Amino acid sequence: MKFGRRALPALVIAAVLPGAAMAQRPPKGMATMFALPSDIIAREIGFARAVRDKGQWQAFRDHAAPDAQMFDGDKVVQVQDFARHRANPAQPLQWQVHNVWMSCDGATAISYGGWQAGASHGWFSTVWQRQKKGHYLFVLDQGGATDKPMAEPEWAEAKVAECGPRGQKALEFMPPAGGDHLSGQSSDHSLEWSTSARPDGTRDYVVSVKIAGKMSEVLRRASK
């Protein structure tokens, strides 16, 4: 995720897939039950602002769910505990969102983009989960280094997953479990992700979205 991200692109294009649930924002005070990728873009902008105003690790704690996880090297850690007493880096992370994928019901979303910290650079991906009051907190954050900085797009592309049949029973959202393999699925079965370690220490990360009636892979990244 953006570990200290830069100002995000002002333009966002929502490339809505067939059957996606999009709607106008509901009245003030009513939690939205629709898929609005712009909410994630706004959340990312607020996250980046908090890094500047409050410090990197306080911003992480403020935007992480109670059971949120991230990686410290190849080790899975609980964000709230890991970030509690850490000193802020001299050069905080900066980032730009390139893509947002959102479940049909809007309850779960995944952001993806590039980060920079001094001379270092790489990619990030963050899994966001909508809370009861309508705001989003992240449940999983990860990334990796790249040989060269990722090219920043002119706008962030947003895609909403196709909705399933009406009356389909929803699964209870399960945060990723610890271990060498972490995975999760949105409650409406339209968005899923997994990250697993190979014997050589490389980690594979995959995101899939429901398109044309089936789950289709939209992102695959490997990192050490």
BALOBA-1460 file (C-alpha; in Angstrom, 3 decimals):
// residues 224
<rec num="1" residu="m" x="0.000" y="0.000" z="0.000"/>
<rec num="2" residu="k" x="1.238" y="3.329" z="0.013"/>
<rec num="3" residu="f" x="3.687" y="3.364" z="2.599"/>
<rec num="4" residu="g" x="3.950" y="7.065" z="2.494"/>
<rec num="5" residu="r" x="2.225" y="7.793" z="-0.699"/>
<rec num="6" residu="r" x="2.292" y="10.876" z="-2.797"/>
<rec num="7" residu="a" x="-0.701" y="12.915" z="-3.908"/>
<rec num="8" residu="l" x="-2.949" y="10.651" z="-5.947"/>
<rec num="9" residu="p" x="-4.059" y="11.392" z="-9.506"/>
<rec num="10" residu="a" x="-7.013" y="13.757" z="-9.630"/>
<rec num="11" residu="l" x="-8.716" y="11.813" z="-12.402"/>
<rec num="12" residu="v" x="-10.300" y="8.438" z="-11.758"/>
<rec num="13" residu="i" x="-11.940" y="6.424" z="-14.517"/>
<rec num="14" residu="a" x="-14.411" y="3.794" z="-13.331"/>
<rec num="15" residu="a" x="-14.425" y="1.026" z="-15.913"/>
<rec num="16" residu="v" x="-17.531" y="-0.756" z="-14.679"/>
<rec num="17" residu="l" x="-17.919" y="-4.365" z="-15.690"/>
<rec num="18" residu="p" x="-21.298" y="-5.684" z="-16.885"/>
<rec num="19" residu="g" x="-23.726" y="-6.205" z="-14.029"/>
<rec num="20" residu="a" x="-21.748" y="-4.081" z="-11.607"/>
<rec num="21" residu="a" x="-23.675" y="-2.381" z="-8.840"/>
<rec num="22" residu="m" x="-23.221" y="1.362" z="-9.111"/>
<rec num="23" residu="a" x="-25.506" y="3.985" z="-7.633"/>
<rec num="24" residu="q" x="-25.717" y="7.520" z="-6.410"/>
<rec num="25" residu="r" x="-24.414" y="8.185" z="-2.928"/>
<rec num="26" residu="p" x="-27.136" y="7.624" z="-0.285"/>
<rec num="27" residu="p" x="-28.325" y="10.365" z="2.085"/>
<rec num="28" residu="k" x="-25.893" y="11.625" z="4.702"/>
<rec num="29" residu="g" x="-25.669" y="9.338" z="7.715"/>
<rec num="30" residu="m" x="-26.712" y="6.222" z="5.801"/>
<rec num="31" residu="a" x="-23.941" y="3.704" z="5.112"/>
<rec num="32" residu="t" x="-23.688" y="2.940" z="1.419"/>
<rec num="33" residu="m" x="-24.386" y="-0.595" z="0.238"/>
<rec num="34" residu="f" x="-23.210" y="0.096" z="-3.291"/>
<rec num="35" residu="a" x="-19.872" y="-0.224" z="-5.025"/>
<rec num="36" residu="l" x="-18.262" y="3.229" z="-5.209"/>
<rec num="37" residu="p" x="-14.555" y="2.906" z="-6.060"/>
<rec num="38" residu="s" x="-14.161" y="6.651" z="-5.531"/>
<rec num="39" residu="d" x="-14.545" y="5.947" z="-1.800"/>
<rec num="40" residu="i" x="-11.294" y="3.968" z="-1.899"/>
<rec num="41" residu="i" x="-9.495" y="6.709" z="-3.820"/>
<rec num="42" residu="a" x="-10.671" y="9.202" z="-1.193"/>
<rec num="43" residu="r" x="-9.559" y="6.861" z="1.582"/>
<rec num="44" residu="e" x="-6.113" y="6.541" z="0.007"/>
<rec num="45" residu="i" x="-5.796" y="10.332" z="-0.218"/>
<rec num="46" residu="g" x="-6.729" y="10.628" z="3.447"/>
<rec num="47" residu="f" x="-4.237" y="7.915" z="4.344"/>
<rec num="48" residu="a" x="-1.444" y="9.751" z="2.551"/>
<rec num="49" residu="r" x="-2.386" y="13.001" z="4.255"/>
<rec num="50" residu="a" x="-2.331" y="11.287" z="7.651"/>
<rec num="51" residu="v" x="1.200" y="10.003" z="6.970"/>
<rec num="52" residu="r" x="2.339" y="13.589" z="6.519"/>
<rec num="53" residu="d" x="0.333" y="15.020" z="9.422"/>
<rec num="54" residu="k" x="0.565" y="12.269" z="12.060"/>
<rec num="55" residu="g" x="3.564" y="10.181" z="11.042"/>
<rec num="56" residu="q" x="3.739" y="6.963" z="9.058"/>
<rec num="57" residu="w" x="3.046" y="4.410" z="11.752"/>
<rec num="58" residu="q" x="0.244" y="6.294" z="13.473"/>
<rec num="59" residu="a" x="-1.407" y="6.646" z="10.074"/>
<rec num="60" residu="f" x="-1.117" y="2.890" z="9.550"/>
<rec num="61" residu="r" x="-2.769" y="2.183" z="12.891"/>
<rec num="62" residu="d" x="-5.557" y="4.677" z="12.211"/>
<rec num="63" residu="h" x="-6.381" y="3.078" z="8.856"/>
<rec num="64" residu="a" x="-5.956" y="-0.588" z="9.839"/>
<rec num="65" residu="a" x="-8.685" y="-2.894" z="11.111"/>
<rec num="66" residu="p" x="-8.100" y="-4.413" z="14.571"/>
<rec num="67" residu="d" x="-6.991" y="-7.726" z="13.019"/>
<rec num="68" residu="a" x="-5.170" y="-6.249" z="9.989"/>
<rec num="69" residu="q" x="-1.985" y="-7.937" z="8.814"/>
<rec num="70" residu="m" x="1.080" y="-6.903" z="6.827"/>
<rec num="71" residu="f" x="4.526" y="-8.255" z="6.050"/>
<rec num="72" residu="d" x="7.766" y="-7.438" z="7.847"/>
<rec num="73" residu="g" x="10.173" y="-9.034" z="5.382"/>
<rec num="74" residu="d" x="8.753" y="-12.545" z="4.949"/>
<rec num="75" residu="k" x="7.079" y="-12.526" z="8.362"/>
<rec num="76" residu="v" x="3.348" y="-11.862" z="8.808"/>
<rec num="77" residu="v" x="2.674" y="-9.340" z="11.594"/>
<rec num="78" residu="q" x="-0.382" y="-7.743" z="13.182"/>
<rec num="79" residu="v" x="-0.426" y="-4.089" z="12.117"/>
<rec num="80" residu="q" x="-1.766" y="-2.632" z="15.363"/>
<rec num="81" residu="d" x="0.933" y="-4.278" z="17.477"/>
<rec num="82" residu="f" x="3.748" y="-3.908" z="14.939"/>
<rec num="83" residu="a" x="3.192" y="-0.178" z="14.377"/>
<rec num="84" residu="r" x="2.471" y="0.748" z="18.006"/>
<rec num="85" residu="h" x="5.935" y="1.868" z="19.133"/>
<rec num="86" residu="r" x="7.888" y="2.049" z="15.882"/>
<rec num="87" residu="a" x="9.851" y="5.185" z="15.077"/>
<rec num="88" residu="n" x="8.876" y="6.947" z="11.871"/>
<rec num="89" residu="p" x="11.402" y="6.561" z="9.033"/>
<rec num="90" residu="a" x="13.502" y="9.523" z="7.985"/>
<rec num="91" residu="q" x="12.003" y="9.202" z="4.508"/>
<rec num="92" residu="p" x="8.372" y="8.088" z="4.766"/>
<rec num="93" residu="l" x="6.892" y="6.034" z="1.980"/>
<rec num="94" residu="q" x="5.070" y="7.762" z="-0.833"/>
<rec num="95" residu="w" x="2.686" y="6.061" z="-3.211"/>
<rec num="96" residu="q" x="0.255" y="6.364" z="-6.112"/>
<rec num="97" residu="v" x="-2.789" y="4.201" z="-6.740"/>
<rec num="98" residu="h" x="-2.892" y="2.688" z="-10.243"/>
<rec num="99" residu="n" x="-5.911" y="0.363" z="-9.911"/>
<rec num="100" residu="v" x="-8.870" y="-0.292" z="-7.640"/>
<rec num="101" residu="w" x="-10.923" y="-3.507" z="-7.839"/>
<rec num="102" residu="m" x="-14.138" y="-3.650" z="-5.842"/>
<rec num="103" residu="s" x="-16.631" y="-6.376" z="-5.016"/>
<rec num="104" residu="c" x="-20.113" y="-6.047" z="-6.476"/>
<rec num="105" residu="d" x="-21.630" y="-5.021" z="-3.143"/>
<rec num="106" residu="g" x="-18.818" y="-2.557" z="-2.407"/>
<rec num="107" residu="a" x="-17.951" y="-4.161" z="0.917"/>
<rec num="108" residu="t" x="-14.431" y="-5.166" z="-0.117"/>
<rec num="109" residu="a" x="-11.893" y="-3.444" z="-2.362"/>
<rec num="110" residu="i" x="-8.262" y="-3.876" z="-3.365"/>
<rec num="111" residu="s" x="-5.950" y="-1.026" z="-4.323"/>
<rec num="112" residu="y" x="-2.698" y="-1.469" z="-6.236"/>
<rec num="113" residu="g" x="0.076" y="0.887" z="-7.289"/>
<rec num="114" residu="g" x="3.657" y="2.028" z="-6.866"/>
<rec num="115" residu="w" x="5.620" y="3.330" z="-3.866"/>
<rec num="116" residu="q" x="8.859" y="5.243" z="-3.366"/>
<rec num="117" residu="a" x="11.066" y="5.848" z="-0.321"/>
<rec num="118" residu="g" x="14.237" y="7.747" z="-1.117"/>
<rec num="119" residu="a" x="16.103" y="5.710" z="-3.722"/>
<rec num="120" residu="s" x="13.931" y="2.630" z="-3.124"/>
<rec num="121" residu="h" x="10.769" y="1.828" z="-5.049"/>
<rec num="122" residu="g" x="8.289" y="-0.955" z="-5.625"/>
<rec num="123" residu="w" x="4.649" y="-2.015" z="-5.750"/>
<rec num="124" residu="f" x="1.960" y="-2.301" z="-3.081"/>
<rec num="125" residu="s" x="-1.514" y="-3.769" z="-2.744"/>
<rec num="126" residu="t" x="-4.002" y="-3.156" z="0.055"/>
<rec num="127" residu="v" x="-7.225" y="-5.014" z="0.858"/>
<rec num="128" residu="w" x="-9.911" y="-2.690" z="2.239"/>
<rec num="129" residu="q" x="-13.036" y="-3.781" z="4.121"/>
<rec num="130" residu="r" x="-16.094" y="-1.587" z="4.700"/>
<rec num="131" residu="q" x="-17.023" y="-1.187" z="8.360"/>
<rec num="132" residu="k" x="-20.492" y="-0.989" z="9.920"/>
<rec num="133" residu="k" x="-20.493" y="2.822" z="9.856"/>
<rec num="134" residu="g" x="-19.586" y="2.859" z="6.172"/>
<rec num="135" residu="h" x="-15.900" y="3.815" z="6.289"/>
<rec num="136" residu="y" x="-13.099" y="1.526" z="5.093"/>
<rec num="137" residu="l" x="-10.194" y="0.031" z="7.038"/>
<rec num="138" residu="f" x="-7.532" y="-2.203" z="5.551"/>
<rec num="139" residu="v" x="-7.190" y="-5.861" z="6.524"/>
<rec num="140" residu="l" x="-4.077" y="-6.785" z="4.526"/>
<rec num="141" residu="d" x="-1.184" y="-4.721" z="3.197"/>
<rec num="142" residu="q" x="1.757" y="-6.008" z="1.225"/>
<rec num="143" residu="g" x="4.180" y="-5.153" z="-1.529"/>
<rec num="144" residu="g" x="7.617" y="-5.699" z="-2.966"/>
<rec num="145" residu="a" x="10.595" y="-3.967" z="-4.545"/>
<rec num="146" residu="t" x="10.931" y="-3.401" z="-8.294"/>
<rec num="147" residu="d" x="14.016" y="-2.978" z="-10.480"/>
<rec num="148" residu="k" x="12.845" y="0.453" z="-11.582"/>
<rec num="149" residu="p" x="10.068" y="2.824" z="-10.467"/>
<rec num="150" residu="m" x="6.619" y="1.948" z="-11.740"/>
<rec num="151" residu="a" x="5.292" y="4.365" z="-14.335"/>
<rec num="152" residu="e" x="2.517" y="6.469" z="-12.850"/>
<rec num="153" residu="p" x="-0.695" y="6.454" z="-14.944"/>
<rec num="154" residu="e" x="-2.579" y="9.634" z="-15.729"/>
<rec num="155" residu="w" x="-5.535" y="8.275" z="-13.797"/>
<rec num="156" residu="a" x="-6.405" y="5.390" z="-11.506"/>
<rec num="157" residu="e" x="-8.516" y="2.728" z="-13.187"/>
<rec num="158" residu="a" x="-11.391" y="1.340" z="-11.121"/>
<rec num="159" residu="k" x="-13.352" y="-1.833" z="-11.853"/>
<rec num="160" residu="v" x="-16.381" y="-3.233" z="-10.070"/>
<rec num="161" residu="a" x="-16.986" y="-6.978" z="-10.081"/>
<rec num="162" residu="e" x="-19.998" y="-8.518" z="-11.753"/>
<rec num="163" residu="c" x="-22.879" y="-9.316" z="-9.414"/>
<rec num="164" residu="g" x="-23.985" y="-12.889" z="-8.816"/>
<rec num="165" residu="p" x="-27.511" y="-14.317" z="-9.016"/>
<rec num="166" residu="r" x="-30.063" y="-12.712" z="-6.732"/>
<rec num="167" residu="g" x="-30.645" y="-14.598" z="-3.533"/>
<rec num="168" residu="q" x="-27.149" y="-16.085" z="-3.499"/>
<rec num="169" residu="k" x="-26.111" y="-16.797" z="0.066"/>
<rec num="170" residu="a" x="-23.221" y="-14.612" z="1.136"/>
<rec num="171" residu="l" x="-20.227" y="-15.907" z="3.051"/>
<rec num="172" residu="e" x="-19.163" y="-14.225" z="6.256"/>
<rec num="173" residu="f" x="-16.051" y="-12.137" z="5.553"/>
<rec num="174" residu="m" x="-12.998" y="-13.894" z="6.949"/>
<rec num="175" residu="p" x="-9.793" y="-11.923" z="7.492"/>
<rec num="176" residu="p" x="-6.654" y="-13.615" z="6.163"/>
<rec num="177" residu="a" x="-5.212" y="-16.252" z="8.465"/>
<rec num="178" residu="g" x="-1.554" y="-16.298" z="9.485"/>
<rec num="179" residu="g" x="0.986" y="-18.620" z="7.951"/>
<rec num="180" residu="d" x="2.709" y="-19.097" z="4.624"/>
<rec num="181" residu="h" x="-0.585" y="-18.766" z="2.756"/>
<rec num="182" residu="l" x="-3.027" y="-15.893" z="3.255"/>
<rec num="183" residu="s" x="-6.252" y="-15.648" z="1.310"/>
<rec num="184" residu="g" x="-9.621" y="-13.992" z="1.454"/>
<rec num="185" residu="q" x="-12.875" y="-13.549" z="-0.442"/>
<rec num="186" residu="s" x="-15.517" y="-10.846" z="-0.432"/>
<rec num="187" residu="s" x="-18.827" y="-11.743" z="1.195"/>
<rec num="188" residu="d" x="-20.585" y="-11.781" z="-2.197"/>
<rec num="189" residu="h" x="-17.993" y="-14.094" z="-3.821"/>
<rec num="190" residu="s" x="-17.055" y="-11.533" z="-6.489"/>
<rec num="191" residu="l" x="-13.519" y="-10.570" z="-5.377"/>
<rec num="192" residu="e" x="-10.744" y="-12.740" z="-3.970"/>
<rec num="193" residu="w" x="-7.027" y="-12.648" z="-3.271"/>
<rec num="194" residu="s" x="-4.260" y="-14.925" z="-2.085"/>
<rec num="195" residu="t" x="-0.601" y="-14.633" z="-1.203"/>
<rec num="196" residu="s" x="1.655" y="-17.618" z="-0.642"/>
<rec num="197" residu="a" x="5.362" y="-18.304" z="-0.191"/>
<rec num="198" residu="r" x="7.468" y="-20.559" z="-2.418"/>
<rec num="199" residu="p" x="10.345" y="-22.656" z="-1.009"/>
<rec num="200" residu="d" x="12.866" y="-20.124" z="-2.377"/>
<rec num="201" residu="g" x="11.276" y="-17.307" z="-0.375"/>
<rec num="202" residu="t" x="9.485" y="-15.703" z="-3.314"/>
<rec num="203" residu="r" x="5.908" y="-14.713" z="-2.545"/>
<rec num="204" residu="d" x="3.119" y="-14.921" z="-5.130"/>
<rec num="205" residu="y" x="0.165" y="-12.540" z="-4.889"/>
<rec num="206" residu="v" x="-2.957" y="-12.996" z="-7.002"/>
<rec num="207" residu="v" x="-6.186" y="-10.976" z="-7.271"/>
<rec num="208" residu="s" x="-9.262" y="-12.251" z="-9.123"/>
<rec num="209" residu="v" x="-12.538" y="-10.504" z="-9.968"/>
<rec num="210" residu="k" x="-15.828" y="-11.927" z="-11.217"/>
<rec num="211" residu="i" x="-16.165" y="-11.109" z="-14.924"/>
<rec num="212" residu="a" x="-18.666" y="-12.633" z="-17.384"/>
<rec num="213" residu="g" x="-19.856" y="-15.169" z="-14.858"/>
<rec num="214" residu="k" x="-16.483" y="-16.479" z="-13.724"/>
<rec num="215" residu="m" x="-13.540" y="-15.438" z="-11.570"/>
<rec num="216" residu="s" x="-10.824" y="-13.899" z="-13.735"/>
<rec num="217" residu="e" x="-7.281" y="-13.086" z="-12.654"/>
<rec num="218" residu="v" x="-6.568" y="-9.344" z="-12.871"/>
<rec num="219" residu="l" x="-3.251" y="-9.153" z="-11.008"/>
<rec num="220" residu="r" x="-0.314" y="-11.465" z="-10.345"/>
<rec num="221" residu="r" x="2.880" y="-10.241" z="-8.701"/>
<rec num="222" residu="a" x="5.893" y="-12.058" z="-7.314"/>
<rec num="223" residu="s" x="8.277" y="-10.585" z="-4.770"/>
<rec num="224" residu="k" x="10.917" y="-11.532" z="-2.229"/>
